[in-house]
Amino acid sequence: MASILQRCASRRLISVPHWLPDNTVYETIMGSVAYGVSSDTSDMDVYGFCIPPKGLIFPHLRGEIPGFGRQTQNFEQFQQHHIKDSDAGKEYDITVFSIVKYLSLCMENNPNMIDSLFTPRECVLHSTALAERVRERRKVFLHKGAWFKFKGYAYAQLHKIRDKHLMQFVELSRKYDLPPELAADEVEAEAASPGSTRLRVMDAADFQQYRSITRDAAKAGGFSKRLQTIFEHGYDVKYAYHVVRLINEVRQILVEGDLDLQREREQLKAVRRGEWTLDALTAWFAEQERILEEIYARSALRHGPDEDAIKALLLECLESHYGSLDAAIRVEGREEALLRSIAAILREGGY
């Protein structure tokens, strides 16, 4: 399939560096479609990577000394949200990274980046032979450090469940002049602030009362679809399913050294439907954290990234794209090896 970024640029839906459309080598659908919990591709979250011009990766080739004088701004990523393609009936969120940043984030086991390398084949929108080389070797990026990265992201989602949606309740209380005591415990709405430790999850009686009061406002279009799901279930099920997803993924990484994003899709669908209570989710997370600490200790994966192997892959990709990198990098021992080769040829020729 042709590049989505190239399509959007050619139709002038986005403004990008002139070299980017022809040098974007990988694009894949992310989000709920990639995780198998939705088939709706009208809104597409697209991640990818590109090969910038050589001078943007190796500044000395354009005569610059890093840290001295005027510097050309290097390219790390292009990102734009809510790109409406009316002809295709789609809306895109596009993020395209420089290959250097992309592989660096993968090496760190950033969950979003790792996921983008392990998306199902049907989610891959655009992939050149160079990008396929990276996908074929994607397991080289996995290491035990994934546990700390994925656990940290899961904790962040749990924090948002407990905090962010409560602030939305408080804001709506102000907007619709609703009883603030339903959104906060012994805290007046005016005094409530994000991160307040005194905010609490509503109990069942309070929640039912609050939902009844706000129903008319919701019908009047006062709430987003996502906020309506919060009213329906009492917490943000999207954050909840991400908690479960992240924990399931890192278990696969530690145990198998591999990743199937859709293996637990039925469980994720159930979480998104609100079939888990918040208490059940919290208990499940605590138990899984205990189990995964033991799995981490036993895992046969490397403790950290194989930086040499990943650097070799990066240089291989760059050389495949640019041609020779002799003027761009110095490989330790390359000159000595070349001289030895020349000497051997001369000896064979009798010189």
Secondary structure, DSSP 8 states (H G I E B T S, - for coil): ---HHHHHHHTTSS---TTHHHHEEEEEE-TTTTTTS----SEEEEEEEE---HHHH-GGGGT--TTSS-------EEEEEEEEETTTTEEEEEEEEEHHHHHHHHHTT-HHHHHHHS--GGGEEEE-HHHHHHHHTGGGG--TTHHHHHHHHHHHHHHHHHHHHHHHHHHHHHHHT--GGGTSSS--GGG--TT-TT-----HHHHHHHHHHHHHHHHTT-S-HHHHHHHHHSS-HHHHHHHHHHHHHHHHHHHHS---TTTTHHHHHHHHTT-S-HHHHHHHHHHHHHHHHHHHHH--S-SS--HHHHHHHHHHHHHHHHS--TTT---TTHHHHHHHHHHHHHHHTT-
